[in-house]
Amino acid sequence: MLSSTPRTFIGSTTFTVTGMTCGHCQRAVAEEISAVDGVESVTVDPASGTVTVTADRPVDRADIAAAVDEAGYALVP
């Protein structure tokens, strides 16, 4: 991630994820990110390679990256 990017976020933030191509990808990424503490909702769009995460309290971007990694994909910094 860029050094000017805040480490945590609250509200809606969109991330780019590489490697997602299908519904299974969509479910796997959504499931892992949904398990991160503070995440309120997750919208995954495999066609555009984006994931929009809404948080109701501060969430560390590293936790989102770890969740995406756990699902078998990579968050673009």
Protein Blocks (a to p, Z undefined) as FASTA:
>chain_A
ZZklcfbdedjdddddehiabfklmmmmmmmmmmpghiabdcddfknopacdddfbdcdf
klmmmmmmmnopacdZZ
